[in-house]
Amino acid sequence: MGLQVIEIILALEDHFGVSISDDVAEQCITVGAMQKAIVKLLALKRNCKLDDLQSEVWQGIVKIVAEQMGIDPSVIKPESKWVGDITKYG
């Protein structure tokens, strides 16, 4: 996992107030997988339904990734891979 991805994960943790373990982060190869992981963490933390968090988490991820990487938010898709699509290096 490259430095850029680690910085994004740290920003996501700060933004959502969750802790993403190294194991979870390494398994999240796509932006959509990271969204699902954060939704699960928030649902446990807030004691609410997963569906209630989908949009909030997606918008937060897109905003943070676009700002961190200096890219157009419209190019960030759930299937976008962290290495190759979002960052150049692993």
Contacts in CASP RR format, 6 or more apart in sequence:
PFRMAT RR
TARGET T0000
AUTHOR 0000-0000-0000
METHOD contacts of the structure
MODEL  1
MGLQVIEIILALEDHFGVSISDDVAEQCITVGAMQKAIVKLLALKRNCKL
DDLQSEVWQGIVKIVAEQMGIDPSVIKPESKWVGDITKYG
1 25 0 8 1.000
1 26 0 8 1.000
1 82 0 8 1.000
1 90 0 8 1.000
2 83 0 8 1.000
2 87 0 8 1.000
2 89 0 8 1.000
2 90 0 8 1.000
4 68 0 8 1.000
4 69 0 8 1.000
4 86 0 8 1.000
4 87 0 8 1.000
4 89 0 8 1.000
5 25 0 8 1.000
5 82 0 8 1.000
5 83 0 8 1.000
5 86 0 8 1.000
5 87 0 8 1.000
5 90 0 8 1.000
7 68 0 8 1.000
8 64 0 8 1.000
8 65 0 8 1.000
8 68 0 8 1.000
8 69 0 8 1.000
8 82 0 8 1.000
8 86 0 8 1.000
9 20 0 8 1.000
9 25 0 8 1.000
9 34 0 8 1.000
11 64 0 8 1.000
11 68 0 8 1.000
12 18 0 8 1.000
12 20 0 8 1.000
12 34 0 8 1.000
12 38 0 8 1.000
12 61 0 8 1.000
12 64 0 8 1.000
13 19 0 8 1.000
13 20 0 8 1.000
15 60 0 8 1.000
15 64 0 8 1.000
16 38 0 8 1.000
16 41 0 8 1.000
16 42 0 8 1.000
16 57 0 8 1.000
16 60 0 8 1.000
17 45 0 8 1.000
18 38 0 8 1.000
18 41 0 8 1.000
18 42 0 8 1.000
18 45 0 8 1.000
19 41 0 8 1.000
20 34 0 8 1.000
20 37 0 8 1.000
20 38 0 8 1.000
20 41 0 8 1.000
24 37 0 8 1.000
25 34 0 8 1.000
27 33 0 8 1.000
27 37 0 8 1.000
28 34 0 8 1.000
28 37 0 8 1.000
28 82 0 8 1.000
29 81 0 8 1.000
29 82 0 8 1.000
29 83 0 8 1.000
30 78 0 8 1.000
30 79 0 8 1.000
30 80 0 8 1.000
30 81 0 8 1.000
30 82 0 8 1.000
31 61 0 8 1.000
31 65 0 8 1.000
31 76 0 8 1.000
31 77 0 8 1.000
31 78 0 8 1.000
31 79 0 8 1.000
31 80 0 8 1.000
31 82 0 8 1.000
31 86 0 8 1.000
32 61 0 8 1.000
32 78 0 8 1.000
32 79 0 8 1.000
32 80 0 8 1.000
34 61 0 8 1.000
34 82 0 8 1.000
35 54 0 8 1.000
35 57 0 8 1.000
35 58 0 8 1.000
35 61 0 8 1.000
35 78 0 8 1.000
38 57 0 8 1.000
38 61 0 8 1.000
39 50 0 8 1.000
39 53 0 8 1.000
39 54 0 8 1.000
39 57 0 8 1.000
40 50 0 8 1.000
42 48 0 8 1.000
42 53 0 8 1.000
42 57 0 8 1.000
43 49 0 8 1.000
43 50 0 8 1.000
43 52 0 8 1.000
43 53 0 8 1.000
46 53 0 8 1.000
58 78 0 8 1.000
61 76 0 8 1.000
62 73 0 8 1.000
62 76 0 8 1.000
63 73 0 8 1.000
65 71 0 8 1.000
65 73 0 8 1.000
65 76 0 8 1.000
65 86 0 8 1.000
66 72 0 8 1.000
66 73 0 8 1.000
66 76 0 8 1.000
69 86 0 8 1.000
69 87 0 8 1.000
71 86 0 8 1.000
76 86 0 8 1.000
80 86 0 8 1.000
82 90 0 8 1.000
83 89 0 8 1.000
83 90 0 8 1.000
END
